[in-house]
């Protein structure tokens, strides 16, 4: 009597078969499984893979069990096809892209101060950037020289950030509101000699006695300063800015030990930004709200994407990102069309703002955490005119490496992170670095041009 029950969640029974003469004639196998944990298709897939495992080991008897190939040819072909992301790219840098946009449309509005409403055209903003960059070159800033930005969110922060990269250096964000011990560690680990800061922030620069500090709010960057506001030439820099040079160094949170400084080259972030423009198409009519803390890598595309393509960069007031109601008011006041949320803040936003958001909003991005399915559904209802896009990427790559357009009807507890961006490969691998079959857990490995150069001053960890 077949009871059709199992004492285990998953039970495999194997029976040897012999023919009429008693000679071995193969084996019969049967799975029994708990129907509230598994469906028939899943168990059938397990049976097929088990058969493939046996076939592989019989064909290659010297192979270790863990090295057996469990992927069927169509699955392998699909995983390879997903990673066929090669796109030709110009040999561009953040500097060359910005210079080109200033030349194209100098009169367009570039930067808007979210605290005062004041506006700077591309020409006005660029002149301040170029003057400060010349000051920085006099301090010895050039390729592979890092400069700390120690100030709260402001237009001066944006000017300083652009000036560092225009001079050829890499910027290191340092938040004055972070613990003193962390900031001391960041400055020391990055090898920072020069710090850009604002007197009005009242920040005591760690180790100021041994470092040079430039106070931007005491510096004259006006037309009457006597400093040229024309674009810098390579002759004025210590060396030409190349795609392989460091654009910025960001430090991880340090939640698993000491914070790690990640060096990202121009080529990596340029790939990310050119992909984003091709995928989402900003125009001069768009306004991007810069509200992400600048020690978080998402802020990089907020700072640089709009000013490569002629859009407006709205610099949110320092604490707007903490208050959903104030954030909604800023979206409406400045006609913001592009904004980013970490999912937990998106959840707070949709809960606090019951009415449909500002109609100008057309692109909403989420990243930094898993996006819960119910939050995505609520956001789609609250923002009916805006596309919602879930992105993923670690600090060790140039911001995001995968993307997914959210429908609000995705099954499961969280929204998928999607597929790889241009010139990027994404693999889920086992402990032997072999691709795992679909649905099998593994570690996420990344490849391609968006990878960071490594951890600053920690070659052993980089090699690992």
Secondary structure as GFF3:
##gff-version 3
##sequence-region A 1 464
A	DSSP	beta_strand	10	18	.	.	.	ID=ss1
A	DSSP	beta_strand	24	33	.	.	.	ID=ss2
A	DSSP	alpha_helix	40	59	.	.	.	ID=ss3
A	DSSP	three_ten_helix	65	67	.	.	.	ID=ss4
A	DSSP	alpha_helix	73	82	.	.	.	ID=ss5
A	DSSP	alpha_helix	94	104	.	.	.	ID=ss6
A	DSSP	beta_strand	109	113	.	.	.	ID=ss7
A	DSSP	beta_strand	119	121	.	.	.	ID=ss8
A	DSSP	alpha_helix	122	138	.	.	.	ID=ss9
A	DSSP	beta_strand	146	150	.	.	.	ID=ss10
A	DSSP	alpha_helix	155	167	.	.	.	ID=ss11
A	DSSP	beta_strand	170	173	.	.	.	ID=ss12
A	DSSP	alpha_helix	180	190	.	.	.	ID=ss13
A	DSSP	beta_strand	194	197	.	.	.	ID=ss14
A	DSSP	three_ten_helix	199	201	.	.	.	ID=ss15
A	DSSP	three_ten_helix	208	210	.	.	.	ID=ss16
A	DSSP	beta_strand	212	215	.	.	.	ID=ss17
A	DSSP	three_ten_helix	216	218	.	.	.	ID=ss18
A	DSSP	three_ten_helix	223	225	.	.	.	ID=ss19
A	DSSP	three_ten_helix	234	236	.	.	.	ID=ss20
A	DSSP	beta_strand	246	251	.	.	.	ID=ss21
A	DSSP	beta_strand	261	265	.	.	.	ID=ss22
A	DSSP	alpha_helix	266	280	.	.	.	ID=ss23
A	DSSP	beta_strand	287	290	.	.	.	ID=ss24
A	DSSP	alpha_helix	298	304	.	.	.	ID=ss25
A	DSSP	alpha_helix	306	309	.	.	.	ID=ss26
A	DSSP	beta_strand	312	315	.	.	.	ID=ss27
A	DSSP	three_ten_helix	320	322	.	.	.	ID=ss28
A	DSSP	alpha_helix	324	333	.	.	.	ID=ss29
A	DSSP	beta_strand	338	341	.	.	.	ID=ss30
A	DSSP	alpha_helix	343	352	.	.	.	ID=ss31
A	DSSP	beta_strand	363	366	.	.	.	ID=ss32
A	DSSP	alpha_helix	373	382	.	.	.	ID=ss33
A	DSSP	beta_strand	387	392	.	.	.	ID=ss34
A	DSSP	beta_strand	402	406	.	.	.	ID=ss35
A	DSSP	beta_strand	419	420	.	.	.	ID=ss36
A	DSSP	beta_strand	424	429	.	.	.	ID=ss37
A	DSSP	beta_strand	443	448	.	.	.	ID=ss38
A	DSSP	beta_strand	454	455	.	.	.	ID=ss39
A	DSSP	alpha_helix	459	463	.	.	.	ID=ss40
###
